[in-house]
Amino acid sequence: MGDKLTKREVDVLFDGTFEGFLCVVYSFYYEGIVPLSIQTTDEYQPSITLTEYFIVTDNDRARKVEKAIVKKISQDIARRVAYAFLADAADRYMNMLYYIILGFKVGHMVDSHMQYDFVLRVHKLAREVGREGHKLTGFCRFAETAQGIYYCAITPVHYVLSILAEHFADRMIDQSWIIHDKRHNKAVVYNGHEYTFVEVSPDSKPPVMAGNEAFIQNLWATYFNTLAIEARKNPKLHRQMLPMRYRGNMVEFSKHI
C-alpha cells in the first residue's frame, strides 16, 4: 500500500512518547511520510531547507503498528524496539525506523542482517538499556519520608523508569513509593495501586525524611563497612559490578562512618 502513495520527505516531529513513534511508522506506510529526521517537539532544531511535519499520536494507530511488529516480525523484536526507544541517544529514532522497515521485509530474520549499521545500533542501545535497568533493580535505595512514602533517587544514563516501575510495582505492591530520575528530571509515582510518570523541576527540593531514617541509614552503612573483609577487597571488580555513577545515590557509599 505504501508504494502507491506520493512520498513526502520531511523533518518529522512527534510528542516523544513510544505511541507517538509508532505513529511515525504508521505514517511512513499509510501516508507516504518519509522522515529525513525524527525529533521530538522539545528537541527540534528548525531547518531553512526542509519542511517539518508533526505527526499526531493516535493510540489506535500505535496499537496497529505494535501488533504488526509482533505478528510479522516477532515478540522479541517488539521488545528490543521498546528498549531501544528508552535509550538516551539522539540517533535512536531513525535507526529504529530503518530496523522496523527491514523487519517488515524479512520478518524475524532481521537480526541476521548485522551488515547494516542500524541493526547493530538498535541491538547496542537495547542491550545498554536492558543492562542498566536490570542493574538498577538491585541498586535502588529507598528511604522513608515524613509522609510515609518511600523515596529513591537515581541518575541513570538511559530512561529506565518504566523498567523500574514494572519491577517495583510487583515487589512493593502494598507501599507507596517514588523513584526520581534526577538526570532526566522525571519520576514514577506509585500509590499502592498504580504508577504514574511525572515531570520534575530540576530545582525541586528533596523530600523530608522520616525521623528515624537517618538512624536506619547509619546502621546500614555501618553494617556495610563492617562486613567488608580487607584482604578480599577487589576495587577493579567492584567497579565492574557496581559502576561509580550509581554510588552517589546509595546509602553505603554516601555515608561516611
MIDOSE-1310 file (N, C-alpha, C; in nm, 2 decimals, decimal comma, always signed):
residues 257
mgdk	+0,08/-0,12/+0,00/+0,00/+0,00/+0,00/+0,09/+0,13/+0,00; +0,19/+0,13/+0,08/+0,28/+0,24/+0,09/+0,35/+0,28/-0,04; +0,38/+0,18/-0,13/+0,45/+0,20/-0,25/+0,36/+0,29/-0,35; +0,23/+0,29/-0,34/+0,14/+0,36/-0,43/+0,12/+0,50/-0,38
ltkr	+0,17/+0,54/-0,27/+0,15/+0,67/-0,21/+0,25/+0,77/-0,27; +0,21/+0,90/-0,28/+0,31/+1,00/-0,31/+0,40/+1,02/-0,19; +0,53/+1,01/-0,21/+0,62/+1,02/-0,09/+0,65/+1,17/-0,06; +0,66/+1,20/+0,07/+0,69/+1,33/+0,11/+0,81/+1,32/+0,21
evdv	+0,92/+1,38/+0,17/+1,04/+1,38/+0,25/+1,04/+1,51/+0,34; +1,03/+1,48/+0,47/+1,02/+1,59/+0,57/+1,09/+1,57/+0,70; +1,11/+1,67/+0,77/+1,16/+1,65/+0,91/+1,04/+1,62/+1,00; +1,04/+1,50/+1,06/+0,92/+1,46/+1,13/+0,93/+1,50/+1,28
lfdg	+0,83/+1,55/+1,33/+0,82/+1,58/+1,47/+0,71/+1,50/+1,54; +0,73/+1,45/+1,66/+0,63/+1,38/+1,74/+0,64/+1,42/+1,88; +0,54/+1,37/+1,96/+0,54/+1,42/+2,10/+0,63/+1,35/+2,20; +0,72/+1,26/+2,15/+0,82/+1,20/+2,24/+0,78/+1,07/+2,31
tfeg	+0,65/+1,03/+2,29/+0,60/+0,91/+2,35/+0,63/+0,79/+2,26; +0,63/+0,67/+2,31/+0,65/+0,55/+2,23/+0,54/+0,53/+2,13; +0,42/+0,56/+2,18/+0,30/+0,55/+2,09/+0,31/+0,65/+1,98; +0,37/+0,77/+2,01/+0,39/+0,87/+1,90/+0,49/+0,82/+1,80
flcv	+0,60/+0,75/+1,84/+0,69/+0,70/+1,75/+0,63/+0,59/+1,66; +0,55/+0,51/+1,72/+0,48/+0,40/+1,64/+0,39/+0,47/+1,53; +0,33/+0,59/+1,56/+0,25/+0,66/+1,47/+0,34/+0,71/+1,35; +0,47/+0,74/+1,38/+0,56/+0,78/+1,28/+0,58/+0,66/+1,18
vysf	+0,59/+0,54/+1,23/+0,60/+0,42/+1,15/+0,47/+0,41/+1,06; +0,36/+0,43/+1,13/+0,23/+0,42/+1,06/+0,22/+0,52/+0,94; +0,27/+0,64/+0,97/+0,26/+0,75/+0,86/+0,36/+0,71/+0,75; +0,46/+0,65/+0,77/+0,56/+0,61/+0,67/+0,48/+0,51/+0,57
yyeg	+0,41/+0,42/+0,62/+0,34/+0,31/+0,54/+0,21/+0,36/+0,48; +0,14/+0,44/+0,55/+0,00/+0,47/+0,51/-0,02/+0,61/+0,46; +0,08/+0,70/+0,49/+0,06/+0,84/+0,44/+0,18/+0,88/+0,35; +0,27/+0,79/+0,33/+0,39/+0,83/+0,24/+0,48/+0,93/+0,30
ivpl	+0,48/+0,94/+0,43/+0,58/+1,03/+0,50/+0,71/+0,97/+0,52; +0,81/+1,02/+0,45/+0,95/+0,97/+0,46/+1,03/+1,06/+0,55; +1,07/+1,02/+0,67/+1,14/+1,11/+0,76/+1,29/+1,13/+0,71; +1,33/+1,25/+0,70/+1,47/+1,28/+0,68/+1,54/+1,30/+0,82
siqt	+1,46/+1,33/+0,92/+1,50/+1,33/+1,06/+1,37/+1,30/+1,14; +1,39/+1,25/+1,26/+1,28/+1,23/+1,35/+1,32/+1,29/+1,49; +1,25/+1,39/+1,53/+1,28/+1,46/+1,66/+1,15/+1,48/+1,74; +1,17/+1,50/+1,87/+1,05/+1,54/+1,95/+1,03/+1,69/+1,94
tdey	+0,92/+1,73/+1,97/+0,89/+1,88/+1,96/+0,98/+1,96/+2,06; +1,02/+1,89/+2,17/+1,11/+1,96/+2,26/+1,26/+1,97/+2,21; +1,30/+1,88/+2,12/+1,43/+1,87/+2,07/+1,45/+1,94/+1,94; +1,34/+1,97/+1,87/+1,35/+2,01/+1,73/+1,44/+2,14/+1,71
qpsi	+1,53/+2,12/+1,61/+1,61/+2,24/+1,56/+1,56/+2,27/+1,42; +1,49/+2,38/+1,40/+1,44/+2,42/+1,27/+1,54/+2,43/+1,16; +1,51/+2,39/+1,04/+1,59/+2,40/+0,92/+1,53/+2,49/+0,82; +1,62/+2,57/+0,75/+1,57/+2,66/+0,65/+1,55/+2,59/+0,51
tlte	+1,59/+2,47/+0,50/+1,58/+2,40/+0,37/+1,48/+2,29/+0,37; +1,43/+2,25/+0,49/+1,34/+2,14/+0,49/+1,20/+2,18/+0,56; +1,10/+2,10/+0,53/+0,97/+2,13/+0,59/+0,94/+2,03/+0,71; +0,90/+2,08/+0,82/+0,87/+2,00/+0,93/+0,73/+1,95/+0,92
yfiv	+0,71/+1,83/+0,97/+0,57/+1,77/+0,97/+0,55/+1,70/+1,10; +0,44/+1,75/+1,17/+0,41/+1,70/+1,30/+0,31/+1,58/+1,29; +0,35/+1,47/+1,35/+0,26/+1,35/+1,35/+0,19/+1,34/+1,48; +0,06/+1,35/+1,48/-0,03/+1,34/+1,60/-0,03/+1,20/+1,65
tdnd	-0,02/+1,18/+1,78/-0,03/+1,05/+1,84/-0,17/+1,00/+1,84; -0,19/+0,88/+1,78/-0,32/+0,81/+1,78/-0,30/+0,67/+1,83; -0,36/+0,65/+1,95/-0,34/+0,52/+2,01/-0,39/+0,40/+1,93; -0,49/+0,41/+1,85/-0,54/+0,30/+1,77/-0,43/+0,27/+1,66
rark	-0,38/+0,37/+1,60/-0,27/+0,35/+1,50/-0,15/+0,29/+1,57; -0,11/+0,34/+1,68/+0,00/+0,28/+1,75/-0,01/+0,14/+1,78; -0,13/+0,10/+1,83/-0,16/-0,04/+1,86/-0,15/-0,13/+1,74; -0,20/-0,07/+1,63/-0,20/-0,15/+1,50/-0,05/-0,18/+1,46
veka	+0,03/-0,08/+1,47/+0,17/-0,10/+1,44/+0,24/-0,20/+1,53; +0,21/-0,18/+1,66/+0,27/-0,27/+1,76/+0,23/-0,42/+1,74; +0,10/-0,44/+1,71/+0,06/-0,57/+1,68/+0,12/-0,63/+1,55; +0,14/-0,54/+1,45/+0,20/-0,59/+1,33/+0,35/-0,63/+1,35
ivkk	+0,42/-0,55/+1,43/+0,56/-0,59/+1,46/+0,56/-0,73/+1,53; +0,47/-0,75/+1,63/+0,47/-0,88/+1,69/+0,44/-0,99/+1,60; +0,33/-0,97/+1,51/+0,28/-1,07/+1,43/+0,38/-1,10/+1,31; +0,43/-1,00/+1,24/+0,50/-1,01/+1,12/+0,65/-1,02/+1,14
isqd	+0,70/-0,98/+1,26/+0,84/-0,99/+1,29/+0,86/-1,09/+1,40; +0,84/-1,04/+1,53/+0,84/-1,13/+1,64/+0,82/-1,05/+1,77; +0,78/-1,12/+1,88/+0,77/-1,05/+2,01/+0,90/-1,00/+2,06; +1,01/-1,08/+2,03/+1,14/-1,03/+2,08/+1,18/-0,90/+2,01
iarr	+1,15/-0,89/+1,88/+1,19/-0,77/+1,81/+1,11/-0,65/+1,87; +0,98/-0,67/+1,90/+0,90/-0,57/+1,96/+0,96/-0,52/+2,09; +1,00/-0,61/+2,17/+1,07/-0,58/+2,30/+1,20/-0,50/+2,28; +1,27/-0,55/+2,18/+1,40/-0,48/+2,15/+1,38/-0,33/+2,11
vaya	+1,28/-0,31/+2,02/+1,25/-0,18/+1,98/+1,20/-0,09/+2,10; +1,12/-0,15/+2,19/+1,07/-0,08/+2,30/+1,19/-0,04/+2,39; +1,29/-0,12/+2,41/+1,41/-0,09/+2,49/+1,49/+0,01/+2,42; +1,51/+0,00/+2,29/+1,60/+0,10/+2,22/+1,54/+0,24/+2,23
flad	+1,40/+0,24/+2,24/+1,34/+0,37/+2,25/+1,37/+0,44/+2,38; +1,40/+0,37/+2,48/+1,43/+0,42/+2,61/+1,58/+0,47/+2,62; +1,66/+0,45/+2,52/+1,80/+0,49/+2,52/+1,81/+0,65/+2,51; +1,90/+0,70/+2,58/+1,93/+0,85/+2,58/+2,03/+0,87/+2,46
aadr	+1,98/+0,86/+2,34/+2,06/+0,87/+2,22/+1,99/+0,94/+2,11; +2,04/+1,05/+2,06/+1,96/+1,13/+1,96/+1,94/+1,05/+1,83; +2,02/+0,95/+1,80/+2,00/+0,88/+1,67/+1,91/+0,76/+1,68; +1,85/+0,74/+1,79/+1,77/+0,62/+1,81/+1,65/+0,61/+1,72
ymnm	+1,58/+0,72/+1,70/+1,45/+0,71/+1,62/+1,47/+0,67/+1,48; +1,57/+0,73/+1,41/+1,59/+0,69/+1,27/+1,64/+0,55/+1,26; +1,73/+0,51/+1,35/+1,78/+0,37/+1,35/+1,67/+0,27/+1,37; +1,58/+0,30/+1,47/+1,46/+0,22/+1,49/+1,37/+0,21/+1,38
lyyi	+1,35/+0,32/+1,31/+1,26/+0,31/+1,19/+1,32/+0,22/+1,08; +1,45/+0,24/+1,05/+1,51/+0,15/+0,95/+1,50/+0,01/+0,99; +1,52/-0,02/+1,12/+1,52/-0,16/+1,17/+1,38/-0,22/+1,15; +1,28/-0,14/+1,18/+1,14/-0,19/+1,17/+1,11/-0,21/+1,02
ilgf	+1,15/-0,12/+0,94/+1,12/-0,13/+0,79/+1,18/-0,26/+0,74; +1,31/-0,29/+0,78/+1,37/-0,41/+0,73/+1,30/-0,53/+0,79; +1,26/-0,52/+0,92/+1,19/-0,63/+0,98/+1,06/-0,67/+0,91; +0,99/-0,57/+0,86/+0,86/-0,60/+0,79/+0,90/-0,67/+0,65
kvgh	+1,02/-0,65/+0,60/+1,06/-0,71/+0,47/+1,11/-0,85/+0,49; +1,18/-0,88/+0,60/+1,25/-1,01/+0,62/+1,20/-1,09/+0,74; +1,11/-1,03/+0,81/+1,05/-1,10/+0,93/+1,15/-1,11/+1,04; +1,14/-1,23/+1,11/+1,22/-1,25/+1,23/+1,37/-1,26/+1,20
mvds	+1,40/-1,27/+1,07/+1,54/-1,28/+1,03/+1,62/-1,15/+1,03; +1,55/-1,04/+1,07/+1,61/-0,91/+1,07/+1,74/-0,91/+1,15; +1,74/-0,98/+1,25/+1,86/-0,98/+1,34/+1,98/-1,05/+1,28; +1,96/-1,12/+1,17/+2,07/-1,18/+1,10/+2,14/-1,09/+1,00
hmqy	+2,09/-0,97/+0,99/+2,14/-0,87/+0,89/+2,23/-0,77/+0,97; +2,33/-0,82/+1,03/+2,42/-0,74/+1,11/+2,52/-0,66/+1,02; +2,51/-0,67/+0,89/+2,59/-0,59/+0,80/+2,54/-0,44/+0,80; +2,41/-0,42/+0,85/+2,36/-0,29/+0,85/+2,39/-0,22/+0,98
dfvl	+2,44/-0,10/+0,97/+2,47/-0,03/+1,10/+2,35/-0,01/+1,19; +2,23/+0,02/+1,13/+2,11/+0,04/+1,21/+2,07/-0,08/+1,29; +2,10/-0,20/+1,24/+2,06/-0,32/+1,31/+2,16/-0,33/+1,43; +2,28/-0,31/+1,41/+2,38/-0,31/+1,52/+2,35/-0,21/+1,62
rvhk	+2,31/-0,09/+1,58/+2,29/+0,02/+1,67/+2,17/-0,01/+1,76; +2,06/-0,06/+1,70/+1,94/-0,09/+1,78/+1,97/-0,20/+1,88; +2,05/-0,30/+1,84/+2,09/-0,40/+1,94/+2,17/-0,34/+2,05; +2,27/-0,25/+2,02/+2,35/-0,19/+2,12/+2,27/-0,11/+2,22
lare	+2,18/-0,03/+2,17/+2,10/+0,06/+2,25/+2,01/-0,02/+2,34; +1,94/-0,12/+2,28/+1,85/-0,21/+2,36/+1,93/-0,28/+2,47; +2,05/-0,33/+2,44/+2,13/-0,41/+2,53/+2,17/-0,31/+2,65; +2,21/-0,19/+2,62/+2,25/-0,10/+2,72/+2,14/-0,06/+2,82
vgre	+2,02/-0,04/+2,76/+1,90/-0,01/+2,84/+1,86/-0,13/+2,93; +1,86/-0,24/+2,87/+1,82/-0,36/+2,95/+1,92/-0,39/+3,06; +2,05/-0,37/+3,03/+2,15/-0,39/+3,13/+2,14/-0,29/+3,25; +2,12/-0,17/+3,21/+2,11/-0,06/+3,32/+1,98/-0,08/+3,40
ghkl	+1,87/-0,11/+3,33/+1,75/-0,13/+3,40/+1,76/-0,25/+3,50; +1,83/-0,36/+3,46/+1,85/-0,47/+3,54/+1,94/-0,44/+3,66; +2,04/-0,37/+3,64/+2,13/-0,33/+3,75/+2,06/-0,24/+3,85; +1,99/-0,15/+3,81/+1,92/-0,06/+3,90/+1,81/-0,12/+3,98
tgfc	+1,76/-0,23/+3,94/+1,66/-0,30/+4,03/+1,73/-0,35/+4,15; +1,86/-0,37/+4,15/+1,93/-0,40/+4,27/+2,00/-0,29/+4,34; +2,03/-0,18/+4,27/+2,10/-0,06/+4,32/+2,01/+0,04/+4,38; +1,88/+0,04/+4,35/+1,79/+0,14/+4,41/+1,79/+0,13/+4,56
rfae	+1,79/+0,25/+4,63/+1,79/+0,25/+4,77/+1,67/+0,35/+4,81; +1,57/+0,29/+4,88/+1,45/+0,37/+4,92/+1,47/+0,41/+5,06; +1,42/+0,54/+5,09/+1,42/+0,59/+5,22/+1,28/+0,64/+5,25; +1,24/+0,62/+5,38/+1,11/+0,66/+5,41/+1,10/+0,81/+5,44
taqg	+1,00/+0,88/+5,38/+0,98/+1,02/+5,40/+0,89/+1,04/+5,52; +0,88/+1,17/+5,56/+0,79/+1,21/+5,67/+0,65/+1,17/+5,64; +0,61/+1,16/+5,52/+0,47/+1,13/+5,48/+0,45/+0,98/+5,47; +0,55/+0,90/+5,50/+0,54/+0,75/+5,49/+0,55/+0,70/+5,35
iyyc	+0,59/+0,78/+5,26/+0,62/+0,74/+5,12/+0,77/+0,70/+5,11; +0,80/+0,60/+5,03/+0,94/+0,56/+5,02/+0,99/+0,63/+4,89; +1,11/+0,69/+4,91/+1,17/+0,77/+4,80/+1,30/+0,72/+4,76; +1,33/+0,72/+4,63/+1,46/+0,67/+4,58/+1,50/+0,76/+4,47
aitp	+1,63/+0,81/+4,48/+1,68/+0,90/+4,37/+1,78/+0,82/+4,29; +1,78/+0,83/+4,16/+1,87/+0,77/+4,07/+1,92/+0,87/+3,97; +2,04/+0,84/+3,90/+2,09/+0,92/+3,80/+2,14/+0,83/+3,68; +2,04/+0,76/+3,62/+2,08/+0,67/+3,51/+2,12/+0,74/+3,38
vhyv	+2,19/+0,66/+3,30/+2,23/+0,71/+3,16/+2,10/+0,72/+3,08; +2,02/+0,61/+3,08/+1,90/+0,60/+2,99/+1,77/+0,62/+3,07; +1,66/+0,62/+2,99/+1,53/+0,64/+3,05/+1,47/+0,51/+3,10; +1,52/+0,46/+3,21/+1,48/+0,33/+3,25/+1,37/+0,33/+3,36
lsil	+1,30/+0,44/+3,38/+1,20/+0,44/+3,48/+1,09/+0,34/+3,46; +1,05/+0,32/+3,33/+0,94/+0,23/+3,30/+0,98/+0,08/+3,34; +1,10/+0,05/+3,32/+1,15/-0,08/+3,36/+1,15/-0,10/+3,51; +1,19/+0,01/+3,58/+1,19/+0,00/+3,73/+1,05/+0,00/+3,79
aehf	+0,96/+0,08/+3,72/+0,82/+0,09/+3,77/+0,76/-0,05/+3,77; +0,78/-0,12/+3,66/+0,72/-0,25/+3,64/+0,78/-0,35/+3,75; +0,91/-0,34/+3,77/+0,97/-0,43/+3,86/+0,93/-0,40/+4,01; +0,93/-0,28/+4,05/+0,89/-0,25/+4,19/+0,74/-0,25/+4,22
adrm	+0,66/-0,23/+4,12/+0,52/-0,24/+4,14/+0,48/-0,39/+4,17; +0,56/-0,48/+4,13/+0,54/-0,62/+4,16/+0,60/-0,66/+4,30; +0,69/-0,59/+4,34/+0,77/-0,63/+4,46/+0,73/-0,54/+4,58; +0,69/-0,42/+4,56/+0,65/-0,33/+4,67/+0,50/-0,29/+4,65
idqs	+0,42/-0,39/+4,63/+0,28/-0,37/+4,59/+0,20/-0,30/+4,69; +0,23/-0,32/+4,82/+0,14/-0,26/+4,92/+0,20/-0,13/+4,98; +0,30/-0,07/+4,92/+0,36/+0,05/+4,97/+0,35/+0,16/+4,86; +0,35/+0,28/+4,91/+0,36/+0,40/+4,82/+0,51/+0,44/+4,80
wiih	+0,55/+0,46/+4,68/+0,69/+0,50/+4,66/+0,71/+0,59/+4,54; +0,82/+0,65/+4,53/+0,86/+0,74/+4,42/+1,00/+0,71/+4,38; +1,03/+0,69/+4,25/+1,16/+0,68/+4,20/+1,19/+0,80/+4,12; +1,29/+0,88/+4,16/+1,32/+1,01/+4,10/+1,44/+1,00/+4,01
dkrh	+1,43/+1,02/+3,88/+1,54/+1,02/+3,79/+1,59/+1,16/+3,78; +1,69/+1,19/+3,86/+1,74/+1,33/+3,87/+1,82/+1,38/+3,75; +1,87/+1,28/+3,67/+1,94/+1,32/+3,55/+1,84/+1,37/+3,44; +1,73/+1,30/+3,43/+1,63/+1,34/+3,32/+1,51/+1,42/+3,37
nkav	+1,52/+1,45/+3,50/+1,41/+1,53/+3,56/+1,27/+1,47/+3,55; +1,26/+1,34/+3,57/+1,14/+1,27/+3,57/+1,12/+1,18/+3,69; +1,00/+1,13/+3,72/+0,98/+1,04/+3,83/+0,86/+0,95/+3,80; +0,86/+0,84/+3,87/+0,75/+0,75/+3,86/+0,69/+0,74/+4,01
vyng	+0,56/+0,76/+4,02/+0,50/+0,77/+4,15/+0,40/+0,65/+4,16; +0,41/+0,57/+4,26/+0,32/+0,46/+4,28/+0,24/+0,48/+4,41; +0,11/+0,47/+4,40/+0,02/+0,50/+4,51/-0,03/+0,37/+4,59; +0,03/+0,26/+4,56/-0,02/+0,13/+4,62/-0,11/+0,06/+4,53
heyt	-0,15/+0,12/+4,41/-0,24/+0,06/+4,32/-0,19/+0,07/+4,17; -0,14/+0,18/+4,14/-0,10/+0,21/+4,00/+0,02/+0,31/+4,00; +0,09/+0,32/+3,90/+0,20/+0,41/+3,89/+0,18/+0,51/+3,78; +0,23/+0,63/+3,80/+0,22/+0,74/+3,70/+0,36/+0,81/+3,68
fvev	+0,39/+0,85/+3,56/+0,51/+0,92/+3,53/+0,49/+1,07/+3,53; +0,58/+1,14/+3,59/+0,56/+1,29/+3,60/+0,69/+1,36/+3,57; +0,68/+1,48/+3,53/+0,80/+1,57/+3,51/+0,83/+1,63/+3,64; +0,96/+1,65/+3,67/+1,01/+1,71/+3,80/+1,10/+1,82/+3,77
spds	+1,07/+1,93/+3,83/+1,16/+2,05/+3,81/+1,30/+2,02/+3,86; +1,40/+2,06/+3,79/+1,54/+2,05/+3,84/+1,57/+2,12/+3,96; +1,49/+2,22/+4,00/+1,50/+2,30/+4,12/+1,43/+2,24/+4,24; +1,36/+2,13/+4,22/+1,27/+2,08/+4,33/+1,36/+2,03/+4,44
kppv	+1,31/+2,05/+4,56/+1,39/+2,01/+4,68/+1,36/+1,86/+4,72; +1,46/+1,79/+4,77/+1,43/+1,65/+4,81/+1,33/+1,64/+4,92; +1,25/+1,54/+4,94/+1,15/+1,53/+5,04/+1,21/+1,52/+5,18; +1,14/+1,56/+5,28/+1,18/+1,55/+5,42/+1,17/+1,40/+5,46
magn	+1,28/+1,35/+5,52/+1,29/+1,21/+5,56/+1,22/+1,19/+5,69; +1,18/+1,07/+5,72/+1,12/+1,03/+5,85/+1,22/+1,05/+5,96; +1,17/+1,07/+6,08/+1,26/+1,10/+6,19/+1,36/+1,00/+6,22; +1,33/+0,87/+6,20/+1,43/+0,76/+6,23/+1,51/+0,72/+6,10
eafi	+1,49/+0,78/+5,99/+1,55/+0,74/+5,87/+1,70/+0,75/+5,87; +1,75/+0,86/+5,93/+1,90/+0,89/+5,93/+1,96/+0,78/+6,02; +1,90/+0,74/+6,13/+1,95/+0,64/+6,22/+1,96/+0,50/+6,15; +1,85/+0,47/+6,07/+1,85/+0,34/+6,00/+1,96/+0,34/+5,89
qnlw	+1,97/+0,45/+5,82/+2,08/+0,46/+5,71/+2,22/+0,45/+5,77; +2,24/+0,50/+5,89/+2,37/+0,49/+5,95/+2,39/+0,35/+6,00; +2,29/+0,28/+6,04/+2,30/+0,14/+6,08/+2,34/+0,05/+5,96; +2,28/+0,08/+5,84/+2,31/+0,01/+5,72/+2,45/+0,03/+5,67
atyf	+2,49/+0,16/+5,67/+2,62/+0,20/+5,63/+2,73/+0,13/+5,72; +2,70/+0,13/+5,85/+2,79/+0,07/+5,95/+2,80/-0,08/+5,92; +2,69/-0,15/+5,89/+2,69/-0,29/+5,86/+2,77/-0,32/+5,74; +2,75/-0,23/+5,63/+2,82/-0,25/+5,51/+2,97/-0,24/+5,53
ntla	+3,02/-0,14/+5,60/+3,16/-0,12/+5,62/+3,22/-0,23/+5,71; +3,14/-0,27/+5,81/+3,19/-0,37/+5,90/+3,20/-0,51/+5,83; +3,11/-0,54/+5,74/+3,11/-0,67/+5,67/+3,22/-0,68/+5,58; +3,28/-0,57/+5,52/+3,38/-0,58/+5,42/+3,51/-0,65/+5,48
iear	+3,57/-0,74/+5,41/+3,69/-0,81/+5,46/+3,81/-0,74/+5,38; +3,90/-0,68/+5,45/+4,01/-0,60/+5,39/+4,09/-0,68/+5,29; +4,12/-0,81/+5,33/+4,21/-0,89/+5,25/+4,14/-0,93/+5,11; +4,01/-0,92/+5,11/+3,94/-0,97/+4,99/+3,89/-0,85/+4,90
knpk	+3,92/-0,73/+4,93/+3,88/-0,62/+4,85/+3,94/-0,63/+4,71; +3,86/-0,60/+4,62/+3,90/-0,60/+4,48/+3,83/-0,48/+4,41; +3,90/-0,37/+4,42/+3,83/-0,24/+4,36/+3,80/-0,25/+4,22; +3,88/-0,31/+4,13/+3,86/-0,32/+3,99/+3,73/-0,40/+3,96
lhrq	+3,72/-0,52/+4,03/+3,60/-0,60/+4,01/+3,47/-0,53/+4,07; +3,49/-0,46/+4,18/+3,38/-0,38/+4,24/+3,33/-0,28/+4,15; +3,42/-0,21/+4,08/+3,38/-0,10/+3,98/+3,30/-0,16/+3,86; +3,34/-0,28/+3,82/+3,28/-0,35/+3,71/+3,13/-0,39/+3,75
mlpm	+3,12/-0,44/+3,87/+2,99/-0,49/+3,92/+2,90/-0,37/+3,96; +2,96/-0,27/+4,01/+2,89/-0,15/+4,07/+2,95/-0,02/+4,02; +2,92/+0,02/+3,90/+2,98/+0,14/+3,85/+2,97/+0,26/+3,94; +3,07/+0,35/+3,93/+3,08/+0,47/+4,02/+2,96/+0,56/+4,00
ryrg	+2,90/+0,57/+3,88/+2,80/+0,66/+3,86/+2,67/+0,63/+3,94; +2,66/+0,51/+3,99/+2,54/+0,47/+4,07/+2,56/+0,50/+4,22; +2,68/+0,51/+4,26/+2,71/+0,51/+4,41/+2,67/+0,63/+4,48; +2,66/+0,74/+4,41/+2,62/+0,87/+4,48/+2,48/+0,86/+4,54
nmve	+2,40/+0,77/+4,49/+2,26/+0,76/+4,55/+2,24/+0,64/+4,64; +2,35/+0,57/+4,67/+2,35/+0,45/+4,76/+2,40/+0,48/+4,90; +2,32/+0,45/+5,00/+2,35/+0,48/+5,14/+2,49/+0,43/+5,18; +2,52/+0,31/+5,14/+2,65/+0,25/+5,18/+2,77/+0,33/+5,13
fskh	+2,75/+0,41/+5,02/+2,87/+0,49/+4,97/+2,86/+0,64/+5,00; +2,73/+0,68/+5,03/+2,72/+0,83/+5,05/+2,74/+0,86/+5,20; +2,73/+0,75/+5,29/+2,75/+0,77/+5,43/+2,90/+0,74/+5,47; +2,96/+0,83/+5,54/+3,09/+0,81/+5,58/+3,09/+0,80/+5,74
i	+3,11/+0,68/+5,78/+3,10/+0,65/+5,92/+3,24/+0,66/+5,98
